[in-house]
């Protein structure tokens, strides 16, 4: 009996030891799994200054801004885009993507698309960003304030999506086109004053990419001394500044015409009106901080300094080698 008791004690001890070893091994495996999962993510800082852990090479990307959609397409990520906002209409293939709503998106539809990365602009409210994150989604905000910031966003999206080489090639191509303009305008002593309107009486102030574009194109922004990046100014302010050139956007966002500009109270005294220097520019290429912002720069340079750029440029941005 004593021997049986001792054998039973040995068996219990061995069983306890085996169970303990299994627990240790299981914990180790779980810990290793977590570490591997974490290793699949990298940290980036988005344009809201937030540190975000993003998946490595995401395969299901959702865009909530037309500018972001354009970046994704030019990087050759069309097949990874599972959904876009209602305003994403360029390039043409963007119109065929699943739509998830406008500036206030349908969160249930977003969740149904199971994105592993959501890219937004500053037009998406912090409340919506927080709500999506609370539901387990990874959200990165791209909200560049300058032309340089647009270029940086292209490189950042390339880094996140495993398209670094393509992003670098595109960014360098855009920088070369910018240099082709600024190398000519930088040394010009004559810099005409410009009023650039993206919506009636709304313009670009200091710290905005619109202000950047005017300066790069060789002009002086009449709203450079305003207090905000996107000020709403008065007709009296514009008349007082007496711009030599007026440029306004045309497209689905505005119905303004040249006659509307001419007929505004007091505008008949403005040099731009008297000298017939009222011009239009496509709203999408000017107002979206996308790769096409360089198209806007080239057009503005031609408008502001026709003597320096005798031919309007048409670089066909979307025909980048190997990406068409």
JORA-V243732 format. One record per run of one state. SS is the DSSP state (H for helix, E for strand, C for the rest). FROM is the first residue (numbers start at 1). TO is the last residue. If there is no record, write none. Layout:
# JORA-V243732
<<SS FROM TO> <SS FROM TO>>
This chain:
# JORA-V243732
<<C 1 1> <H 2 39> <C 40 40> <E 41 45> <C 46 50> <E 51 55> <C 56 60> <E 61 63> <C 64 65> <H 66 74> <C 75 77> <H 78 80> <E 81 84> <C 85 91> <H 92 96> <C 97 98> <E 99 99> <C 100 100> <E 101 101> <C 102 104> <E 105 105> <C 106 106> <H 107 112> <C 113 116> <E 117 120> <C 121 125> <H 126 134> <C 135 138> <E 139 141> <C 142 146> <H 147 161> <C 162 163> <H 164 185> <C 186 192> <E 193 199> <C 200 201> <E 202 203> <C 204 208> <H 209 216> <C 217 219> <E 220 221> <C 222 231> <E 232 232> <C 233 234> <H 235 241> <C 242 244> <E 245 251> <C 252 253> <E 254 254> <C 255 257> <H 258 263> <C 264 266> <H 267 269> <C 270 270> <H 271 274> <C 275 277> <E 278 282> <H 283 287> <C 288 292> <H 293 304> <C 305 324>>
